[in-house]
Amino acid sequence: MRIVEDAFYIIYHRTGENPVQILIDAVINSGVRQNLIRMDRFGLNRGETIDTSPLQRINQPVSSLCTGARNSSFKSIKTISECLADELINASKVGFYDKKNY
C-alpha cells in the first residue's frame, strides 16, 4: 500500500493532476476490447474475435502495469514507486489501441 501512496504522491507532483484520474485513464487506455480465439469447426482452425468481459478489461491492464513497474525497477536505481508512477503517467497519456478503430 505504501508503494501506491508514494506513486500517487509522485504523480501529483509531476503532473499536477488527480492521481486517481491518472490511474483510471491508464487502465482504460491500456485495456483490450477484443480477444482473438481459435475456433475448431469441422476440422478447420480459424481465428475469431470476441468481446472481452469488463472484469478482464480491468485485470489485464492492472497486471501488465504492475509487471512493467516491477521489471523496470529490477536492478535499477529507481524505486518501484517511481517506476509505477512512470508506467501510469505514460499509459494515461497514450493508449495502446487506436481509438477510431473500436
Backbone torsions as a table, in degrees:
resi	resn	phi	psi	omega
1	MET	NA	-33.2	-179.9
2	ARG	-66.0	-33.7	179.6
3	ILE	-63.8	-44.2	-179.3
4	VAL	-67.8	-39.6	177.6
5	GLU	-62.2	-44.3	178.0
6	ASP	-64.8	-38.6	178.6
7	ALA	-65.3	-40.3	177.4
8	PHE	-65.0	-37.5	177.2
9	TYR	-63.1	-43.2	179.0
10	ILE	-65.8	-42.2	179.6
11	ILE	-61.8	-43.1	-179.0
12	TYR	-63.5	-40.9	-177.8
13	HIS	-76.6	-25.8	178.0
14	ARG	-81.6	-40.7	-173.5
15	THR	-104.5	-28.9	-175.5
16	GLY	78.4	9.8	179.9
17	GLU	-106.9	172.0	179.1
18	ASN	-69.6	122.5	-177.8
19	PRO	-64.3	-30.7	179.3
20	VAL	-67.9	-37.8	177.2
21	GLN	-66.6	-36.2	176.0
22	ILE	-63.2	-41.9	177.9
23	LEU	-62.5	-44.6	-179.6
24	ILE	-63.9	-44.4	178.6
25	ASP	-63.2	-37.8	179.3
26	ALA	-65.6	-41.0	179.6
27	VAL	-68.8	-40.3	179.8
28	ILE	-66.1	-45.4	-175.7
29	ASN	-71.0	-29.7	-176.5
30	SER	-99.5	5.2	179.1
31	GLY	-84.4	147.2	178.9
32	VAL	-86.9	147.4	178.6
33	ARG	-104.4	-28.8	-179.7
34	GLN	-135.2	148.4	175.1
35	ASN	-120.6	153.9	177.1
36	LEU	-103.7	126.2	178.1
37	ILE	-121.1	158.2	178.2
38	ARG	-98.5	124.0	178.8
39	MET	-107.2	135.6	178.3
40	ASP	-116.3	101.4	178.0
41	ARG	-123.5	126.0	176.1
42	PHE	54.3	37.0	177.5
43	GLY	81.5	4.2	179.2
44	LEU	-107.3	126.7	175.3
45	ASN	-96.5	125.7	176.3
46	ARG	-146.2	155.5	-179.4
47	GLY	-93.2	139.9	175.7
48	GLU	-131.5	145.5	177.7
49	THR	-93.7	140.2	177.4
50	ILE	-130.4	155.3	175.2
51	ASP	-75.5	144.0	178.8
52	THR	-89.4	156.0	178.9
53	SER	-75.4	155.8	179.8
54	PRO	-60.2	-35.4	178.8
55	LEU	-66.5	-38.3	179.0
56	GLN	-70.4	-30.4	176.5
57	ARG	-66.1	-24.1	178.7
58	ILE	-93.1	-42.9	-174.7
59	ASN	-66.2	-42.1	-178.3
60	GLN	-64.1	-48.0	179.3
61	PRO	-65.4	-38.4	179.5
62	VAL	-63.8	-42.8	178.7
63	SER	-64.4	-43.1	-178.4
64	SER	-70.6	-34.6	177.0
65	LEU	-66.5	-41.7	178.8
66	CYS	-67.7	-40.8	178.3
67	THR	-65.2	-40.7	178.2
68	GLY	-64.5	-40.1	178.2
69	ALA	-67.1	-40.5	179.6
70	ARG	-66.6	-42.1	180.0
71	ASN	-68.7	-35.2	-179.3
72	SER	-75.9	-23.4	178.8
73	SER	-88.0	-11.2	-178.9
74	PHE	-71.2	127.2	-177.6
75	LYS	54.9	45.0	-179.0
76	SER	-133.7	160.7	177.4
77	ILE	-75.9	-30.7	-177.8
78	LYS	-70.0	145.2	176.7
79	THR	-78.8	167.3	-179.9
80	ILE	-69.0	-27.9	176.7
81	SER	-66.8	-41.3	177.7
82	GLU	-66.1	-39.7	179.2
83	CYS	-67.8	-38.7	177.1
84	LEU	-65.6	-40.2	177.4
85	ALA	-63.0	-42.4	177.7
86	ASP	-62.3	-43.6	179.6
87	GLU	-61.7	-44.9	-178.3
88	LEU	-67.2	-41.5	-179.8
89	ILE	-65.3	-45.0	-179.4
90	ASN	-66.9	-37.9	-179.8
91	ALA	-72.8	-28.1	-179.5
92	SER	-78.6	-23.3	-178.7
93	LYS	-76.3	-45.8	-175.3
94	VAL	-133.2	138.9	179.9
95	GLY	-88.8	158.7	179.9
96	PHE	-75.4	-34.6	-177.6
97	TYR	-104.0	149.7	178.5
98	ASP	-73.0	129.3	-173.6
99	LYS	-70.4	-31.4	-174.2
100	LYS	-76.6	-15.1	179.8
101	ASN	-83.0	-13.9	-175.9
102	TYR	-121.3	NA	NA
